[in-house]
């Protein structure tokens, strides 16, 4: 029997959507106001879902305190109140779209979890715009 546990977190970050090889005009045409050279920010909401079998010794799939601390150490401290384009190394050569951000977060967390656990990450850029990645 598999069970999924979820942990919510959040971080605030600024970014600019732009392809460095394009002109400003082309970036504005494709990304609109999200390509502002002065950046813009979001209050990102994150849902990390871990699926696995219940450990008979603990009664848990994963200790939620361990998951909470992992998200805080590896994601929130790295992303919160940062300019993703300038301050976060993962986006030096990647456009920090919601799609790319969720894949980066998944990759970071996947390395930290036991291989028998399944991972799904959902990232809300706004209450109505969100992406999910399962690897």
N, C-alpha and C positions, 0 to 999 in steps of 0.2 A: 504494500500500500504506500503510495507516494502522497506527500502533503507539501503544499507551498506556503511558506511564511514570507511576509512582506515587511519591509522597513522603509518608512518615509524619511526624507531629509530635504534640506534646501540649501541653496547658495545664491548669492547675488553676484552677477558678473557683467562686465561690459564686453562688447565685441563689435567688429566691423566685418560685414560680408563683402569680400572683394577678392577677385582673382588678380594677383600681382602682375600677371603678364598681360592684362587687359588695360585699356585706357580708362580714365575716370568716367567718360561718357558711356562706354560699354558696361562698366560695373553698375552705374546708375540705371541703365536700361534693364539690366538683368535683376539686380538686387534692390532697386528703388531706394527708399529712405534708409534701408538697412545698410547701405553702402556709404553712409555719411562719414567723411574723413575725421569727424569728431567723435565717432563711436556712438553707441547707444547701449542701454542695459536692460537686463531682465532679472526678475525674481524667479529663478528656476526652482521647480519642485522635482524631486527625484524619488522614484519608487524602485527599490531593489527587491527582487523576488527570488527566493532560493527554494528549490524543490528537491526533495529526497525522501528517503524512508526514515521513519521515526526510529531513533536510536533507543533500543530497549533498556539500556542502562540509565539514560537521562530523560527519556520521554520527549525529546526534542529532535527536530531536523537539524537545527543549528541554534546555538545559544544566541538569542537576540542581542544580548549585551556585547558579545564578540562581533556580531554584524554591525551594530551601532558604532562601536569603536573603530572598526575597519573603514566604514564609510567616512567617519569623521577624519581619521588620520590620512587616508589615501585620496579622498575626494574633496571634502569640505575645506580642509586646510589648504589644499592645492588650488582650488577654484574660487573660493569665496572672496568677494571684494577684490577681484583681479580683473585686469584687462586681458581677456583670453588671447588676443592677438600678440600682445607684447610681453605678458608676464608668465604665460604657461607654455612650457617648452613643447608640449604635444602639438601645439598649433603654429609652430614656426613655419611649417610647410603644408599646413592643412587649413582650409577655410573653416572657421568655427561655427558651422551650421549646427542646428540641433541634431541632425543625422550624424555628423562627425563627432560631436560631443558625446552622444550616447554610446557610440562604438568605442571611443577612447575610455570612457568610464567602465564599460563592460570589460574591455581588455585589462584594465588595471585591477578590477575586482576578481576577474577570472583567475589570475595568477595567485591570488591569495586564498582561494577556496579549494577544498578537497575536490579531487576530480570526480568523485561519485555524486556531487551536488550539481544540479542544473541551475543556470543563472539566467534571469531575464531582467533587463533594466529599462525602465520607462522614464523619460525626461519630458517634463512640461515646460515649454518655453513661455507659454501663456496659459491661462485656464482652458483655452479652446484649441491650442496648437501643441501637440505632443507627439513623440516618437517612441518606438519600442524596438529593442534589439535583443535577440536571443542567441547570437553567435552563429 
